[in-house]
Amino acid sequence: MSIMKFIIFFFNLPFVYSGAHTYQGRHGCSWEDKTNYHDEFHDYAYDGDDFITLDVKKIKYRASVSKAKYIVKKWNNDREQNKTLKEYYKLGCIYWLIEFLVFTKNAFGGTAPKMFLLQKSPNSDVKCHVTGFYSNNIVILWMKNGQEVSNSALLKSGEILPNEDGTFQRTVTLRVSLQYWRKEQYTCVVRYMEKTIRRNLTEEEIKSNYSEMSITASDSSTSILVPIIVVVLVVSLILWWMSCHQNCRLGQCFHLENAN
């Protein structure tokens, strides 16, 4: 008999048979790599309220409500299941958690994300755009002369958005005009997977639309000018040929004059 059917059968309450109800269970562990501190958890809830909790250290279930006492008694008497849980929380949970973290670091942490400083126009805000990372455990911040910029009025943090290749991207905008950041040293700093990336805000580092537009406009004017010259030459040749052809009809071509 499943736990949900058992709850319905044991409680035998009218409200259980009507409407939607939720039964939730969670179990696992947490680990702090710097201090090696770890903690385990194993509990259940019914309709959003605490129902049963396992004391992981003692491998003993505790009822959060009186109606769960019968189930707790039955589970505490299941020696084989409790032996398995004891081994899992003593060895398995932390071991596999660390293995997963190492695998994630090796698989996804080898390549550093890419950082770009973007600006639409000389008078617009500067964006620190970071892309190509896998985890949401990323920190992007702006620093001024070595100190973190904490004024929220000067910053605008964008959401973490997905890329087509499975990685993610995020942008943090610095709302400081050109005349101010030229006088101070602003730096975008990215901390990701124990790596730190820095890029100083300079005009050379900025990728802007207006510089690309000026180059494009120059290329376009050159590409337009060349066909115009060609057209003028072709038209001139056509006019010369028509003029010469007309003169030949009047007997004024060079070869006719020489023949006379």
C-alpha positions, 0 to 999 in steps of 0.5 A: 500500500502506498503512503498516500493510500495509507494516509487516506485509509488511516485518517479516514476523514471526509475531506481526504476524499475530495479536492486535490491534496499534496504529499511531499518528501525530500531527502539529501545532504549539504556540504561546505567544502572549506570547513567540511561541515555537512548536514543531512535531511529527510522529511515529509509533508502533507498539504504543505504542513510538516508530517514526518521527520527523520532524525538522521543521527539516530535514524528515528522517525518523529511525528509532526502531527498526532495523526502520523504517530501510527505511521512513525511507529511502523517505520521505526520498526522496519529494521532493514529499511533503517539499516539502509538509511543509516549506511546511506547517510553515513557514507553514500550521500556525502560521497556522491555529493562530492563526486557530483561536484567534482564531475561538474567542476571538471566538465563545466568549469574548465572553460572560463566565460567570455566577457564583453564591455558594450555601449550603444553610443558615446553617451549611453550606459556601459554594459558588462556582458558575460556569456558561456557559463553553466552554473547560476553560481556566478558573481558579476560586479563593477568596481571603482578604484578597487572598491565595489560599486554598491550604489543601486542607482548606478547599477542595473542587473539583468536576469540570467538568460539561456543560450542556444548551446546550453550555456547562460548569459547575464548583463550588469549595466553601469550607469556612469557617463563618459566624462566620469569613468574617464577620470576614475578606474572602473573595472568589471569583475566576474567570479565563477567556479573559483576563477576571477576575470577582470576587465578595465573600462577603457575606450579600447575595450568597449565594443560599440554599435556606433564604431561599427556603424561608422565603419559600415557606412565608410565601406558602404560609401566606397562600395557605392562610389565604385559602381557610379564611376563605372556607370559614368565611364560606360555612359561616356563610351556609349556617347562617344561611340554614338557620336562617332557612328553618326559622323561616319554616316556623314563621311567624316570618319578618319578612315574615309578622310584618309581614303579621299 
